[in-house]
């Protein structure tokens, strides 16, 4: 076993071989490297699979022996200062490494097909492997300096991946926004690291925790200084995990390819902040003020993210705000001291959210056949609806991921979210009410996404295209009042109760490009005028896209069982796994749950989830919904509810949600605008005042010199007589003045 731990360094550094080899290959053998480009995708998957197997082996050994292993070697030695470099293997490291590698492998397999026709295929896999290296190096770090190095590498990797399509201005702006926003938190993180080193004299985690506890025990600390250092430390996690108010980069990060969105939002970048707080919890838990701040930021983030997801039209942005809300649940749990529940929800949410993002990528892959390659349309739920007949596997997988995130048993997120909700009652009644209400909002906005994407009338009349009559086919908006035309017959869409009159939604019908995605497999071939004409309709994705989705369906079903333990049935592998962790010394090894108490709490939470689902069906009802035929309900909506909801609440809540809570506008007006005005003033002061004085002195010297030059005769004796006369007169004046 000891020998196995000695080779744990391969966890972060083995994936680094892929970008190195790709770079060397493109430099020395560019043609061969590009022609064999799929070999690099296979190598990326193979390397990450080896790392995953090694991580699982280490985890099994830890589960059996309950040991913590740390290996370090000297990096910088200077007198009394010593900086070491190494790796720490404990249960927290094992959990994160398995999570990163398992999700990363599935995303890489998915990306092989999704990015196959992209010119940046090799660059994409080089970036992804480097991203995995940075994140694995972060979770295996044994000291604060090492964490900061890999923390910045994660930020750099996300910058490259979000701006992967950098020729699009919106993508270039998005990666810059993510980079700058994270620099704000990272600067605070650096100051916090230096502050704790100044207090304790150590960067290593185990020494840091021990020295800090001794200083607290002997009352030798300035709590104000310690609190501020902890706040600065926490600011790094706030920016990286998209917590309020540094969350603004997260929705714009959706401008990158969908596999990148899945990896960032599931197991890598946003999980880094949760990991950092969990790793440093022994420091934070001693400081009540910072624990209160963590829980406060968590509760604000979870509610704020849920409200911003309510009216998003972009399917990936809706899922991004959902990620923000779920990260708020994890941060709330950490602030309450329930780190086990936070890590449990991190695991279950990672697989469920990866499933949803990869499912959305499959939908976008299909929608590009209708609306072309425009990302503003292929990701826009306004142009979707009725896809369930054409993408049944994607639809079923997306529905399971949606139900899991809503907290419907026995899917994964139900078990973890319920534990956080139950713990919140013991911490604060107000926080509990907000957290439970947000659980209902989660069910509403997630089923809104599902209904707008897969249900509706889009496919109601897509049949019997025999080609005998002239066919006019249009792309459909579920939100539009107009319909579509088939065989010169008009069909009208279901008019939604709310928001149908909003001018921001498309009311136009766009003709389908008949040549869209002709390189892909056609769904239907229409014969007309003796020629075959290919129309590209929505179709199910290829097997290499569906395979990772189906694997994630399996995880979504069963991964939640690792963290439950009922009376007489001990399935709680997670608590046993976490027992020896240096972060969880105060946790009990058994997390037993009483069945009757659990059932009572679960009934309430599941009821809230079903209430949110019913409301979503009420507002975004598909044609088979029982609400469709209720004349009394429809009449009530058109009269009373329309006046109340549409005219008042819609203009407030909908505008608030659609405009991202006006946070971006606030930053642009008051923060960015103020910095710009200050910069313009500094520029004016520097050019006109500072440079003006300097240039004025120079010009004055020039003119004085020119004036003196004109009275010079060139004789030294004359100059001496003149200067001596001036000096004599000056001395006489001083003499007479002194006599008076």
N, C-alpha and C positions, 0 to 999 in steps of 0.2 A: 504494500500500500504506500509506503514511504517513497518507493521508487516512482510510483505513478504521479505523486504530487510534484516530484522534481521536474516533470515534463509538462506541468500546467502552463508554462510560458507559451505553448503553442496555441492556447485559446485566443489570445489577441493577435499574435503575429503570423499565424499560418495564413489567414485570408489576405494578408498584405502581399503575398507572393503573386496574386492575380494581377493587381494593377502594375506591379513592377515588371512582370513578364509581358503584359500587354504594351507597356511603354517601351521596353527594350525591343519587342517585336516590331512595333510601328516605326522605331528609329532605324533598325538594321534591315528588317525584311518587311517593308510596308505592304507589298502586294500579296505575299503569302499570308501575312497576318490577317489582312482584310478578307481574303478568299476563304480562310478557315475560321471565320469569326464565331461560328456556333460552337467550335471547340472551346472557346473561352467561357461561354456560358456553362458548358458541361463542367469545366474545371472549377468555376465559381461555386457551382452546386456541390461538387465533390469535396472541395476544401471545407466548405461550411458544414457539410455532413460529417466529416471527420471530427471537426470541432464539437459538433453536437453530441456525437457518440462519446467523445472523451469527457464532455461536461456531464452527461448522464452517468457515466462510470464514476466520476468523482462524487456526484450526488448520492449514488447508491452507497458508496463507501462512507460518506458522511452520515447517511441515514442509519447505517449499521454501527459505526464506531463513535459517532457524535464528536468529531474532532475538528479543530480549526487549524489550518496550516498557513504559515507565512514564510516566504523566502525572499530575502533582500540581499543586495550587494551594494557596496559603496559606489556612489556616483561622483560626488564632489566632496573633497576633504580639504579643509583649510583651518588650521589651528583648532579651535574649539567647535567649529561649525562642521557638521557632517550631514550630507543629503544622500539618502539611499533611494535605490530604484528596485522594485520587486513586485510581487503579486501576493494577494491575500485570497485564500480559498476558504469561504465559510458558506453557510446556507444561503445568505442573501446573494452572494456571488453566483452560486449554483443556479438559483432560481432565475436570475437575470440572464445568465449565459444560455441556459436552455431555452428561455423565452426568445431571446434575440436570434439564436441560430435556427430554431424551428420555424418561426415566422419568416426569417430571412430566406431559408431554403425554398419555402412555398412561393414567396414573392419572386425569387429568381427564376423558378420554373415558369411561373406565370408571365414574367417579363420576356422570356424567350420568344413567345408568340406575340405578345402585345407590342413589343418594340422591334419586331423582326424587320419591318419595312423602313425603319428609321435610319437615317444616315449616321446618326450618332450611336449606333448599337454597341460598338466596342467601348466607346467613352462611357456609355451608361453602365456597363458591367464593371468597368474600372472604378467608377465613382461608388457604385453599390458595395463592392468589396472593400474599398477604403472606408466607407461609412461603417461597415460591420467591424472592421479593425478598430476604428476609433471608439465605437460603443463598447466592444468587448474589452478594450484596454481600460476604459473608464470603470467598468464594473469589477475588474480584477485589481485595480490600483490599491496600493497599500499605504499611501500617504496623500496629503493634500496637494502637494506640488504636482505629483503624478496625475491626480484627478484633474487638476486645472489644465495640464497639457492636453490630455485626451478630451477634456471638456471643450477646449477651443478647436480641436480637430473635428469633433462632432459638429460644432458650429460651422466650420469651414466646409465640411462635407454637405451639410444641409444647404448652404449657400450655393454650392455647385449643382446639387440635385434639383432644388427648387427653380433655379435659373437654367435648367438643362436646355430648354428651348429659348436661349438668350436672344435670338433674333427677333422674338416677339417682345415689343416694348413692355407689355403688361407683365410678362414673366421676368424680364430684367428688373423691373421696379419691385416685383414681389420678393425676389431674392435679396435685393438691397434692403428692403424694409425688414425682412427677417434678420438679416445680418446686423443692421444698426440697432434694432430693438433688443436683440440678445446681447449686444455690446453693453447696453445700459446695465442689465443684470450682471453680466460677467465682470464689469468693473467693480461692482459691489462685492461680488464673490472674491475677487482678488484682494480687496481691502480687508474682507473678513478673514481670509486665510492669513494675511500678514498680522492682523490683530490678534488672532488666537496663537500664532507663533510667538508674538511678543509677550503674551500672557503666560504661555506654558513652556516655550522654548523647544517645541517639538512639532514636526509635521506628521509623524506616524500616528495612525489611528489609535492603536492600543496604548501607546505612551501618552498620547494626547488625552484620552479618556481618563487614564489613571491619574495623571498629574492634575487635571482639572478637578476631579473628584476630591483629591487631597487638599487642593487650595480651597475648595468650597467647605470641606470639613473643618479646616483650621481658620475659616473666615478671613482669608487673605486676599480676597478679590474685590475690585470695585465693580459692583453690580451694574452700574450705569454703563461703564465701558464694555462689560461682557454682553449686556443686552444689545448695545449698538453693533458690536461685532457679529452677534448672532443674526440681527436684522439684515446686515450687509451680506452675510452668508446666505440667508434665505432669499435675498433678491435674485441670486443666480438661479435658484429653483423656480422662482416666480416667472422669470423670462423664458426659461427653457421649457417649462411645462405649461406655458400659456395661461398663467393665472392672471386675474384682474390686478392691476390695470395694464400689464405688459402682454396682453393676449392678442393684440391687433395684428400680429404677423401671421397668425395661424390660418385664418380663412384665405389670405392671399397666397399662402403656400400651396394652395390647390392648383396653381398655374403649372406646377410640375406634372410629369406623367403620373398616371394613377398608381402604378406599383410603388412609386416613391411616396405618394400620399399614404398608402397602406402601411409602408414600413415606418414612416415618421410617426403616424398617429397610433400605431399599435405597440411597437416594442422597442423603439429606439429613442428618437430625440425627446419626445414629450415624456417618455418614461424616465429619462435621465434626471429630471427634477425630482420626481417621486423617489427615485433611488438615492439621490443625494440627501434628502431630508431623512429617509429611513436610515441611511448610513450614519448620519450625525445625530440621530435621535438621543443617544446618551448625553450629548451636550445640551440639546434643546430642552430635554425633559426636566432638567434642573432649574430652568429659567421659566417661571410661569408666564411672564409677559410674552415671550416668543411663542410659547405653545398657544396662548390665546390669539396671537396674531395669525399663526398658521391656520387655526380653525376658522377665524373670521374671514381670512382670504379665501379659504376653501368654500365656505357657505355662500359668500358673494359670487364666487366663480361658478359654482354649480347652478345657482338660480339664474345668474346673468346669461350664462351660456345657453340654458334651456329657452329663455325668452328670445334670444337672438336667433335660435334655430326655427322659430315658429313660422316665419314668412319667407325663408330663403327659397329662391327659385333654382339655384344651382345645386344639383344633387350632392356634389362633393363638399360644397360649403355648408350645406345642412348637416352632413356627417361630421364636418370639422367642428362646428359649434357643439355637436353632440359629444365629441371627444373632450372639448373644453369643459363641458358640464360634468362628465364622468371623472375627469381629472380633479375637479372640485370635490367630488365625493371622496376620492383617495386622500386629498390634502386635508379635508375635514377629519377623516379617520386618524391621520397622523397627528393632527393638532389635538385630538381627543386622547392621544396616547394609545390608540388601538392600531398599532402598526401591523398586526397580523391581518386584520380585516382589510387594511389598505393594500397590502401586498396580494392578498387573495383576490381583491377586485382588480388589481393591476393585471393579474394572470388571466382571469376570466374575460375582462374587457378587451385585452389584447387580441385574443383569438376571435371574439365576436366582432370587434371592429375591423380586424383584418378581413374577415369574411364579408362584411358590408362594403368595404372599400373595393375589394376585388370583384364583388358582385356589381358594384356601380361601374367598375371598369368594363365588365362584360356588357353591361347595358350601353355604356358610351360607345363601345366597340360596335354594337349593333346599330345604335342611333346614327352613327356616321354614315351608314348606308342610305339614310333618308335625307339628312340635312347636309351631307358633304362633310368636309373636314373642319368646319368652323367649331371651335371648342365652346363658343358662347351659345351655340344651339345644341350641340350633341350632349352637353352636360346640363342643359336647361330642362327642368321638368315640365315647363310650359309646352314643350314640343314632344312630350312623351305621353304615355297613357295606352292601355290596352296591349302591352307587350307580353302578357302572360302566355298567349297562344304561340308566340314565336320563340320565346326564350323560357320554356317551362322549367328547366333545371336551374337556371339563374334565378328565376322567380321564386322557386321553392327554397333555395339556399338563402336568398335575401330575406324571405319571410321568416325563416328560422333565426337568422341573425337579428332581425327586428324584434322578434318575440323575446329573444334572450336579453337584449338591451332594455326592453320594457320591464323585465323582471318576471316573466311568466315561467312557472315551474314546469318541468324539472331542468330547464336550460341553465347554462353556466352562470350568467350574471345574476340570476335570481338568488342563488345561495350567498354570493358575496355582498350584493347590495343590501339584502335583508339584514345581514349582520351589522353593516354600517348604520342602517336606519334604526335598528334596535339599540345600538350603542349611543346614538344621538340623544335618546330620551334620558339616558343617565347623565349626559353632559349638560344639556340646556334644552328646555322646553321650546323656546323660540327657534333655536337651530333645528330641532326635530320637526317642528311644523313646516319650516321652509324646505327641509330635506324631503319630507314625505310629499309635500305639494309638488316639488320638482319631479318626483317619481311619476306622478300623474301627467305632468307636462311632457316628460320623456316619452311616455306611451303615445301621447297625442301627436307630437311632431314626427316621431319615427313612423307611425302609421300614415301620417300625411304624406311622407316621402314615399312609402310603399304604395299607397293608393294612387297618387299622381303618376307614379312610374309604371305600374303594372296593370292597374285596373282602368276602366273607362271604355270609351266607344271607338277607339282608334281602329281596332281590328274587327268591328262588328260586321262590316260589309266587305272585308277583304277575302272574297271567295268567288269562284266561277269566272276567273279571268281566262276565258277561252281564246281571246284574241279575235273573235268573230266580229266584234263591234269596236268602234273607236273608243279607247280607254283614256280617260283623263284622270290622273292620279295626283293628289296633293298631300303635302305634309300637314299634319293635324295638330292643333293645340287644344288640349282639354279645357283650357280656360276660355277659348274663343267662343263668340256667339254664332259664328258662321260654321258651315259644315264642310263636307268634301263632296266631290262629284265623281260618280262612277256610272258609266254608260248613260251620261246626260241626265242623271237623276240626282237631286240634291238631298243630302242627309245632314241633319243637324245634330250637333253635340249636346250633351247634357249641360245646361247652364247652371253653374254653381251658385249656391245661396249667397256666398260672401266673396267679394273682391272681383266679381265679373265685370263691374263697371270701371275698375281701376285702369286708367289710361296707360299705366306702366306695363300692363300685360299686352301681349301681341294679339291683335284682332285681325291680322292679315293671314292669308293662306299662301304659302310659298310652294311653287311647283317643284317637284322632285327632280333633281338632276339625274337623267337617265344613265349617265356614265359613272355615277358614284360607286366607288369601290369595285370597279369592274375586275380588278385583280383578285378579288375575293370570290369565294364560291357563291354563285347566284342562288337565290331562293326560288326563283321562278323564271322560266324562259317563255316569252310570248312571241308567237309567230304572227306576223302581220305583213301583208303585201308580198308574200313569198320570201320574206327575210326574217331571220331570227333576231329579235331585239331583247337584250337582257336588262331587266330591272332588278336593282339590288334592294331587297326589302329587309326588314329586321330578321335575323336568323340567329340560332344558337351558336355560341362561341366554340372554338376548336377544343379538342381534348386537353391540350396542354394548358389551356385557360381554365377548363372545368375541373381538372384533376386537383389543383390546389384548393379550389373552392369546396370540393367534396371532402377533402381532408379536414379543412377548417370546420365543416359541418359536423364531422365526427368529434372534434375538440369542443365545439360549442355544446354538443350534447353531454359529454362525459367529463370535461375537465373540472366542472364544479364539484364533483364528488370527492376531490382530493382534500376539500376543506370542511367537510361535514362530519359530525360525530354525534350520533344519537345514543340514548341509553341502551346498552347491550349490543350496539353495532358501531364499532370503532373504525371509521373510515378516514379519520382526520390525519392524513399523511402530512398535511401542511404543518400542523403544530409540532409533530415529531421532527419534521425536517428543520424547522426553525429553532428548535430548542437550544442547540449549542451556539447560535449566532451571538457575536459580541454585541449586537444591537438589542437583543431581546432577553437579556439576563433576568429581567423582572417578570417575564411572561411565564405562565404555567405551561407545562408540557401538554396538558390535556385541555381541550376546549369543548367540554361536554355540553350538550344542549338538551334541555328537557323537551320531549316531543309535544306535549300539550301546550306549553308556553310558546314554542316555536310555531305551532299550527295557528294559534290565536294571532300572533303577530303577522304571520304570512297571509292569513285571510284578509287582513286590513290592507296590506301592501299590494296584494294581487287584485283586490277590489279596486283600489285606486288606479292600477294599471288598466284594468278592464274598462273603468270609467273613461279614462283618456282615449282608449281605443274606440269606444262607442261614440264619443264626441267627434273623433276624427271621421268615423263613418257617417255621422250626422251631417258634417259640413262638406266632406269630400266623397259622398256616397257613390259607389259604382252602380251600374244598372240593376244588379241583383239585390241591392241593399233593401232591407225591409222598410227603410225610411222613404223609399222612392214613391210608394203607393199610398202613403198617408196623406190624403187630401187635407185633413184637418191640420196636420203638422205643417204642410206646405203653405196653407192659408195663413197660419199663425206666423210663419217666417216672413211672408210677404207683407204682413201688416205690422204687428207689434215688434217682433224681434228684429226686423229690418231697420226700423226706426232706432231701436236701442243699440244693436250691435254694429250695424253697417255705418250709420251716420256718426256715432260717437266713439265706440270702442275701436272700430276698425281704423279710424283716422288716427287714433292714439297708439294702440298696441301694434297694429300692423306697420305703421310708419316707424315706430321705435325699433321693431325687429328688423324690418327690411333695410333700414339705414344704420344697422349695427349699433344701436343705442347711442348714436351720434358721437361715439368716442373718437372715431377717426376724424370726424369734422372738428371736434374740439381740439385734438392734437394739431391738426393742420392749421387751425385759426390761431390758437393761443400759444402753442408750443413752437411749432415750426415757424409760424408767422413772426412770433416774438424774436426767435433766434435770427431770422432773416433780417428783421428791422435793426436789431443790435449789430449784426454783421455789416449792414449797409452804413450805419452810423460810424462804426469803427473804420470802415473803408474811407468814408468822407473825412474823418478826423486825421487819419494817417496821411491821406493824399493832400488835403488842403492845409491842415494845421502843422503837423510834424514836418512833412516835406516842404511846406510853404516857408516855415521859419528857416529851415536849413538852406533852401534855395535862396531866400531873401538875404541871408548873411553872405552867401557866396556872391550874389549880384552886387551887394553893397561893397564888398571888398574889391570887386572888379572895377566898379565906377570910381572908388576912391583912388585906387592905383592908377587908373587912367588920368585922373585929375592931377595927381602929384607928378606923374610922368611928364606932363606938359610944362611944368615950371622948372624942371631940372636942366642944368647947363653942362653937366658932365665933368666939372672941376671939383676935386676933393677939397681943396683949400676953401672954396666958397661954401661947401656943405659944412665943414668944420666951424667956419665963422658963424654961419647961420644957426647951427645947433648950439654952439656955445653962447650965442646971444640969447636964444630962447631959455637956456638953462639959467643964465645970469638974471634975466628978467624974472623968471619963476622963483629963484632964491630971494631976490629983493622983495618980491611981493610977500613971500612967507615971512621975511624978517620984519617988515613994517606991520604986518598983521599981528605978529607975536608981540611987538612992542606995545600995541594998543591993548 
